[in-house]
Amino acid sequence: MSRQGEPTGNGRARAAMGSANRLKLGLFGANCSSGRAVTIVPERWSGSWPDCVRLARMADRAGIEFMLPIGRWKGYGGTTDYQGETLETVTWACGLLARTERLTVFGTVHAPLIAPLVAAKQFVTADHIGEGRFGLNLVCGWNEGEFEMFGAALRDHEARYAYAQEWLDIVKLAWSPREDFDFEGRFFRLKGVRAKPKPHGGTRPLIMNAGASATGQSFAIRNCDALFSNVSLGISFEETVRHVEKVKALARQCGREIDVYTVGVVTCRATAREAADYYRHSIVEHADWGAVDNILAMKGITPQTHAPEEFRRIRDHQANGMGGLPLVGDPDMVAGELARLAAAGLTGIAVSFVNYLDELPYFCTEVLPRLARSGLREEPGPM
Ligand SMILES: Cc1cc2nc3c(=O)[nH]c(=O)nc-3n(C[C@H](O)[C@H](O)[C@H](O)COP(=O)(O)O)c2cc1C
């Protein structure tokens, strides 16, 4: 029964994402123009459907485990209108699942912007298309401008997660084998709910969340199979180990298991020098600073609210892959950094590139075999 247990069978059934690899790898943000790189360089990511399909098929062949899209409704302006073109994530997932064989593809869904039963049904449809490979990234939202486009109120932070709890309880009930049910909560009153078919194969889709606050993380611990946490620059190995252990221990106290993932931004070239040069060129010298400042302003971070030094630090951090961990270097360095994350207890990482299609082949050819030699992954398939 919902939070009080799993109504839909063992939630761990799909946690391995179809591979025995100790370190899972995914691609983050490919459904958006410019992806995760707030840059004006002309080779920046298109986010177009043909490019997404080519990327998903390439990743599928190489044994990459998952693709994680961003639920974004309104671009951030600047020179490029950063993330101004975004493909809706559940329909995007449906298309990619139909064109791939092994990948788990997530939909990233703002709980407050869609009725839970419509969402539950969409997830089941996607899951049938992918024969059990659909995953849900549940987000509560934070961007007021996006909510205004829907005529929806952005609730206060605690109420957002209380609402998401009821929303997810309903989704899980709709997926469960039980017959008609009623639901009485603070936000929802539903009568005689009937939802068929159920998710594929008698298990339910993977559920992840990326809450950073205590409330967001405890939501993930109570409800999700995976928590995505930013392990950014400046967070030590020991802090990462402690974070992963704490999240897992708290989950065990609720009789659950959870995996912890992180996000990274890869710039991998034949030499450390080439990688550093390209990183500086694309992310520092050609950042879309107008977009970066707009993102920060939406979070209340401006030169008026922060001291100059602190503002500059946060600004650089945001420009740098939206705060993801920079993995910049030659293949040995990038593989070494990924191995370090695995050693810290992380189950996997979702990465982005300035241009995913141009850069993924080199990453797969050079970095994946090194991870295989470290025992973290199987040898990649032919691209
Ligand atoms: C890997 C990752 C993916 C996320 N994806 C989205 C997203 O697509 N859309 C969105 O509005 N927020 C997204 N977020 C924001 C989180 O859902 C969350 O709101 C944020 O980390 C702040 O945590 P809090 O809600 O606990 O305060 C993402 C965060 C991370 C780290």
The ligand as a Gaussian input file, in Angstrom:
#p B3LYP/6-31G(d) Opt

LIG

0 1
 C       19.910000      15.966000     -11.515000
 C       18.881000      17.039000     -11.272000
 C       17.808000      17.147000     -12.134000
 C       16.839000      18.109000     -11.943000
 N       15.867000      18.258000     -12.878000
 C       14.979000      19.291000     -12.752000
 C       14.079000      19.567000     -13.793000
 O       14.144000      18.954000     -14.835000
 N       13.183000      20.561000     -13.630000
 C       13.121000      21.304000     -12.483000
 O       12.275000      22.192000     -12.381000
 N       13.999000      21.072000     -11.470000
 C       14.926000      20.099000     -11.602000
 N       15.863000      19.885000     -10.612000
 C       15.725000      20.616000      -9.335000
 C       15.313000      19.635000      -8.217000
 O       14.119000      18.955000      -8.524000
 C       15.147000      20.362000      -6.880000
 O       14.042000      21.234000      -6.905000
 C       16.385000      21.144000      -6.524000
 O       17.508000      20.259000      -6.465000
 C       16.235000      21.873000      -5.185000
 O       15.979000      20.952000      -4.159000
 P       14.754000      21.169000      -3.178000
 O       13.483000      21.050000      -3.992000
 O       14.868000      20.062000      -2.157000
 O       14.871000      22.531000      -2.565000
 C       16.894000      18.973000     -10.817000
 C       17.987000      18.892000      -9.962000
 C       19.001000      17.956000     -10.188000
 C       20.191000      17.905000      -9.249000

